[in-house]
Amino acid sequence: MDTTGFRINDTAYVDTYLLHQSQEFNVGKKKPLVIVCPGGGYAFTSDREAEAIALKFNSIGLHSVVLWYTTGDQVKHVPQNALIEAAQAVQYIRAQADAWLVDETKIIVCGFSAGGHLALQLATRWHDPMLSDILGVTSDHLKVDLAIAGYPLVYQDQAFEPDDLGFASSLIGKPLTANERFFGTKEPTDTIIKQMNVLHYVDEWTPPMFIWHTTEDVLVDVDHSLKLGVKLREKKRPFEMHIFEKGEHGLALGDRTTARKASHLNPHVAQWFTLCEGWLHAYIDTPD
């Protein structure tokens, strides 16, 4: 396995988990690649939703990378900055596709919670001229072919309270307000708030999606995923969704691999990955 990784800038980097190029089987065959976006409220990036997820995708024969986008209140408007960094990661991966044996037609983004918001931003906005202009490439270099979202944040429909520090208060020495972190300003306008709502970007270019959530999630209400499903249906975009009755926010794999406490062990919810693999089959196991 190649775990060399690469830097995007001074505050963001990518860890690579590229499968060995065997000379015994699948010789020279390109494989799909999954970009994993950990959550953390856009204040930090959670280890629980990073390497373990990447290795899980490796276990079913896919390359993977973890995107450690800029957090820690090193920049304002973290989601927008993270979107640009995610697009840069796609651009770099496509440039290395031949050397890494990556199938350029099967670039997948996977995210959880705030990382789910980032994954959905990338999946719905990869063709945004803003990204291609900033990166100096055509949109086809930034294309996302499939998206996977676990308990994703989809929208923030109003400004936070002015003194709200969100998750960051106990993690960062001098945290920004939640509005500065998420919207880039202490007093976001309705237009700015709308710009961070993924639902407004779902269109005919949005790739097929796999979404899962739990009804007991109190940090990101299941309504986020349900509204996303309705929007995908309205736009006639393919998706599969699984809503589990029991389970708290942030379950990751739901097994001992990512458990930090007993309530993170949820064998029923842990089935999401097997379900996801089954969903992927129709898209990635196509004849050569």
Steps between C-alpha positions, in 0.01 A plus 500: 500500500618852416444743788723780377230766496526856371450856620236734362629809682658594833193396700340219298634167383395157376598158632499236227403136539576366154478126448812312396547468124517124491671312217295192585138611453317800354832592338484859379129528580380839617287511816242743639620745765312632802576841650413484871398827670495472881249699704560722801265795473746677266702569817720189478522176301413183686739205497200273550372587152833489320754218469264225618252598229774514236626155595146364489472607137841345435361172633250486213760578233485877469775756531431766762635826634418711805461873449620695803347834402584822683328534839601628843372849412809564291269650237152648501220350290641152552243314282574714195875470551466124552302470176787660307748266672284198417486607136880536502524144633285372213711693251822350640359146509390521138845625401651191667239254369733312266784473751270396783274279285191701590189468285428863410133416437449372854605776739288468815464745789395380847438719804349502847318777687677827403719287273175379350412861426837539330453179301155616390633844410763340278248258348253775413741782414791334319386674179472843666698753287634645825705185557627461146596870491691483829683180404556591136355178358183395324225350711553148364826488701296545820214261430362281779339179377337366820434634850456333840374697801460385860281711732586804286443864579308620194400855589513770767183697443573787738788685660643372825472706816768775487702358791465132400841333470364162395721194544816711500477658845676208672734418211643832385676764706334803343207365303307686237127534546295228334380755245856600408603138472202379297392810307815713504342795679352576841174616343418287194232621262221280368693470174812374677296254706335367185839449335595243765182295445586193290139461392532805275773333293341165417459486122535274197877482557467364854639144518320197649505503879492258793372663821452367852385652828340410834172637637653544847768742376467817708794692352399477134132421472398222263292764322821607324528168317125475440490843336801407290321188383192701403714745303684220319166347412370834370806533277474136390844414634565139611557434868472236770421594858496304826346647816578302814271536800759478776839662531663828598689747283853415391485121486755479216531125426291409804742227604805458724723653232365851556336475842611750764232391747248221540220690327709514182459123466184445298499173301179588319622839378839345420325327210505830312837417348384163365193672358724765346722237340191341349392836364845565355495170309281632219732797447851364545479134396431573136655290221831622360 
